[in-house]
Protein backbone atom coordinates (compact mmCIF):
# COMPACT_ATOMS: atom_id res chain seq x y z
CA UNK A 1 0.00 0.00 0.00
CA UNK A 2 2.88 2.37 0.78
CA UNK A 3 4.37 1.72 -2.64
CA UNK A 4 1.06 2.61 -4.28
CA UNK A 5 0.80 5.91 -2.35
CA UNK A 6 4.38 6.83 -3.25
CA UNK A 7 3.73 5.99 -6.89
CA UNK A 8 0.69 8.29 -6.92
CA UNK A 9 2.67 11.07 -5.24
CA UNK A 10 5.52 10.75 -7.74
CA UNK A 11 3.07 10.76 -10.67
CA UNK A 12 1.43 13.96 -9.39
CA UNK A 13 4.78 15.70 -8.90
CA UNK A 14 5.99 14.69 -12.37
CA UNK A 15 2.72 15.90 -13.91
CA UNK A 16 2.99 19.29 -12.20
CA UNK A 17 6.63 19.79 -13.11
CA UNK A 18 6.52 18.39 -16.65
CA UNK A 19 6.75 21.22 -19.19
CA UNK A 20 3.56 21.59 -21.17
CA UNK A 21 2.87 23.59 -24.27
CA UNK A 22 2.08 27.12 -23.23
CA UNK A 23 -1.34 28.45 -24.25
CA UNK A 24 -1.60 31.55 -26.39
CA UNK A 25 -4.09 34.38 -26.39
CA UNK A 26 -6.25 34.27 -29.50
CA UNK A 27 -8.65 37.00 -30.59
CA UNK A 28 -10.76 37.40 -33.72
CA UNK A 29 -12.03 40.61 -35.23
CA UNK A 30 -15.00 39.88 -37.48
CA UNK A 31 -16.28 43.46 -37.75
CA UNK A 32 -13.30 45.57 -38.86
CA UNK A 33 -15.45 48.72 -39.10
CA UNK A 34 -15.54 49.10 -35.29
CA UNK A 35 -12.85 49.56 -32.64
CA UNK A 36 -12.09 46.51 -30.50
CA UNK A 37 -10.25 46.06 -27.20
CA UNK A 38 -8.83 42.82 -25.80
CA UNK A 39 -6.80 41.80 -22.76
CA UNK A 40 -4.53 38.77 -22.96
CA UNK A 41 -3.84 37.25 -19.57
CA UNK A 42 -4.08 33.63 -20.73
CA UNK A 43 -0.73 33.24 -22.43
CA UNK A 44 1.47 34.11 -19.45
CA UNK A 45 3.82 31.28 -18.60
CA UNK A 46 4.24 29.98 -15.06
CA UNK A 47 7.31 32.12 -14.29
CA UNK A 48 7.20 35.52 -12.64
CA UNK A 49 9.76 37.13 -14.95
CA UNK A 50 9.03 37.68 -18.61
CA UNK A 51 11.39 38.60 -21.42
CA UNK A 52 9.31 38.98 -24.57
CA UNK A 53 5.97 38.69 -26.31
CA UNK A 54 5.25 36.97 -29.61
CA UNK A 55 2.56 38.59 -31.76
CA UNK A 56 0.89 37.14 -34.84
CA UNK A 57 -1.70 39.10 -36.86
CA UNK A 58 -3.28 37.43 -39.90
CA UNK A 59 -6.28 38.05 -42.10
CA UNK A 60 -7.48 40.53 -44.67
CA UNK A 61 -8.98 44.02 -44.61
CA UNK A 62 -10.35 46.34 -47.31
CA UNK A 63 -8.71 49.54 -45.99
CA UNK A 64 -6.27 50.79 -43.36
CA UNK A 65 -6.39 50.04 -39.63
CA UNK A 66 -4.14 50.22 -36.57
CA UNK A 67 -3.40 47.64 -33.89
CA UNK A 68 -1.50 48.68 -30.78
CA UNK A 69 -0.25 46.75 -27.74
CA UNK A 70 0.58 47.89 -24.25
CA UNK A 71 1.58 46.42 -20.88
CA UNK A 72 -0.91 48.75 -19.17
CA UNK A 73 -4.14 50.22 -20.59
CA UNK A 74 -2.86 53.79 -20.32
CA UNK A 75 0.31 52.96 -22.31
CA UNK A 76 -1.26 52.35 -25.75
CA UNK A 77 1.01 53.44 -28.54
CA UNK A 78 4.20 51.69 -27.48
CA UNK A 79 3.88 49.04 -30.18
CA UNK A 80 1.83 50.08 -33.19
CA UNK A 81 1.12 48.12 -36.36
CA UNK A 82 -0.23 50.14 -39.27
CA UNK A 83 -2.27 47.73 -41.38
CA UNK A 84 -2.84 48.43 -45.06
CA UNK A 85 -5.49 47.22 -47.47
CA UNK A 86 -5.15 43.57 -48.46
CA UNK A 87 -3.71 40.49 -46.83
CA UNK A 88 -2.23 40.87 -43.36
CA UNK A 89 0.50 38.50 -42.21
CA UNK A 90 2.59 39.89 -39.35
CA UNK A 91 4.74 37.94 -36.92
CA UNK A 92 6.95 39.81 -34.50
CA UNK A 93 8.48 39.67 -31.04
CA UNK A 94 9.23 42.49 -28.66
CA UNK A 95 10.71 42.87 -25.17
CA UNK A 96 8.20 42.62 -22.35
CA UNK A 97 9.28 42.77 -18.72
CA UNK A 98 6.29 44.26 -16.88
CA UNK A 99 3.08 42.55 -15.81
CA UNK A 100 1.18 39.45 -16.85
CA UNK A 101 -1.27 41.02 -19.27
CA UNK A 102 -1.28 42.70 -22.65
CA UNK A 103 -3.88 45.26 -23.65
CA UNK A 104 -4.67 45.15 -27.38
CA UNK A 105 -6.51 47.88 -29.27
CA UNK A 106 -7.80 47.70 -32.86
CA UNK A 107 -8.81 50.95 -34.57
CA UNK A 108 -10.25 51.04 -38.09
CA UNK A 109 -9.02 53.79 -40.41
CA UNK A 110 -11.69 53.37 -43.06
CA UNK A 111 -11.92 49.57 -43.11
CA UNK A 112 -15.42 48.15 -43.56
CA UNK A 113 -14.93 44.51 -44.59
CA UNK A 114 -12.50 41.84 -43.57
CA UNK A 115 -11.46 39.59 -40.74
CA UNK A 116 -8.38 39.46 -38.52
CA UNK A 117 -6.95 36.96 -36.05
CA UNK A 118 -4.50 38.05 -33.36
CA UNK A 119 -2.40 35.59 -31.35
CA UNK A 120 -0.14 36.55 -28.46
CA UNK A 121 2.24 34.59 -26.27
CA UNK A 122 3.98 36.06 -23.20
CA UNK A 123 7.33 34.40 -22.36
C-alpha positions in Angstrom: 0.0 0.0 0.0 2.9 2.4 0.8 4.4 1.7 -2.6 1.1 2.6 -4.3 0.8 5.9 -2.3 4.4 6.8 -3.2 3.7 6.0 -6.9 0.7 8.3 -6.9 2.7 11.1 -5.2 5.5 10.8 -7.7 3.1 10.8 -10.7 1.4 14.0 -9.4 4.8 15.7 -8.9 6.0 14.7 -12.4 2.7 15.9 -13.9 3.0 19.3 -12.2 6.6 19.8 -13.1 6.5 18.4 -16.6 6.8 21.2 -19.2 3.6 21.6 -21.2 2.9 23.6 -24.3 2.1 27.1 -23.2 -1.3 28.5 -24.3 -1.6 31.5 -26.4 -4.1 34.4 -26.4 -6.3 34.3 -29.5 -8.7 37.0 -30.6 -10.8 37.4 -33.7 -12.0 40.6 -35.2 -15.0 39.9 -37.5 -16.3 43.5 -37.8 -13.3 45.6 -38.9 -15.4 48.7 -39.1 -15.5 49.1 -35.3 -12.8 49.6 -32.6 -12.1 46.5 -30.5 -10.3 46.1 -27.2 -8.8 42.8 -25.8 -6.8 41.8 -22.8 -4.5 38.8 -23.0 -3.8 37.3 -19.6 -4.1 33.6 -20.7 -0.7 33.2 -22.4 1.5 34.1 -19.5 3.8 31.3 -18.6 4.2 30.0 -15.1 7.3 32.1 -14.3 7.2 35.5 -12.6 9.8 37.1 -14.9 9.0 37.7 -18.6 11.4 38.6 -21.4 9.3 39.0 -24.6 6.0 38.7 -26.3 5.3 37.0 -29.6 2.6 38.6 -31.8 0.9 37.1 -34.8 -1.7 39.1 -36.9 -3.3 37.4 -39.9 -6.3 38.1 -42.1 -7.5 40.5 -44.7 -9.0 44.0 -44.6 -10.3 46.3 -47.3 -8.7 49.5 -46.0 -6.3 50.8 -43.4 -6.4 50.0 -39.6 -4.1 50.2 -36.6 -3.4 47.6 -33.9 -1.5 48.7 -30.8 -0.2 46.7 -27.7 0.6 47.9 -24.2 1.6 46.4 -20.9 -0.9 48.8 -19.2 -4.1 50.2 -20.6 -2.9 53.8 -20.3 0.3 53.0 -22.3 -1.3 52.4 -25.8 1.0 53.4 -28.5 4.2 51.7 -27.5 3.9 49.0 -30.2 1.8 50.1 -33.2 1.1 48.1 -36.4 -0.2 50.1 -39.3 -2.3 47.7 -41.4 -2.8 48.4 -45.1 -5.5 47.2 -47.5 -5.2 43.6 -48.5 -3.7 40.5 -46.8 -2.2 40.9 -43.4 0.5 38.5 -42.2 2.6 39.9 -39.3 4.7 37.9 -36.9 7.0 39.8 -34.5 8.5 39.7 -31.0 9.2 42.5 -28.7 10.7 42.9 -25.2 8.2 42.6 -22.3 9.3 42.8 -18.7 6.3 44.3 -16.9 3.1 42.6 -15.8 1.2 39.5 -16.8 -1.3 41.0 -19.3 -1.3 42.7 -22.7 -3.9 45.3 -23.7 -4.7 45.2 -27.4 -6.5 47.9 -29.3 -7.8 47.7 -32.9 -8.8 51.0 -34.6 -10.3 51.0 -38.1 -9.0 53.8 -40.4 -11.7 53.4 -43.1 -11.9 49.6 -43.1 -15.4 48.1 -43.6 -14.9 44.5 -44.6 -12.5 41.8 -43.6 -11.5 39.6 -40.7 -8.4 39.5 -38.5 -7.0 37.0 -36.1 -4.5 38.0 -33.4 -2.4 35.6 -31.3 -0.1 36.5 -28.5 2.2 34.6 -26.3 4.0 36.1 -23.2 7.3 34.4 -22.4 
